[in-house]
Each structure stands twice: as structure tokens, then as C-alpha cells.
Amino acid sequence: MADAVRAGDRPIPVELEAGRDYFWCACGRSASQPFCDGSHRGTDITPVKYTAAAAGKVFFCTCKATGDVPRCDGSHSL
């Protein structure tokens, strides 16, 4: 099983559109953080689908250690 790569030490704020699907990079290899660009191919890690319930800013995790996937929960500070 492949391990996720830590892509960053801070969350990335993203303005979301209500009802739109977003695919969060779970592997940490994407050059399009925090979103998937297909770099997980060849691993057993898959992106996480996140449907925005409302429009607004969400902070997406880049350390890949969050317990609130895909949103940042401060795990990067631990």
C-alpha cells in the first residue's frame, strides 16, 4: 500500500460553488494541490470526492493527515 506524501504544511483556501463536485488529492503527489491531477495512478490511493453543500471558502488539507478529510483540522501543526 502506498503512503500519502505530505504536499504542504498549510491548508489551501478555496472558494467553492454550491453543488459542485471537487476531487481532493489524497496521495499528495498532484501538482494541482489541493485537487487531483491523476498523479495517484499506479498507487492504491484514490482522490476524495467532495460536494460543496454551500458556496463559500473551505480550507483544504495539504499535509494529508487530517481527520476531517478533505478539510484541514490542524493536523499539520502536530
Buried (B, 14 or more C-beta within 10 A) or exposed (E): EEEBBEBBEEBBEBEBEEEEEBBBBBBBBBEEBBBBEEBBEEBEBEBBEBEBEEEEEBBBBBBBBBEEBBBBBBBBEE
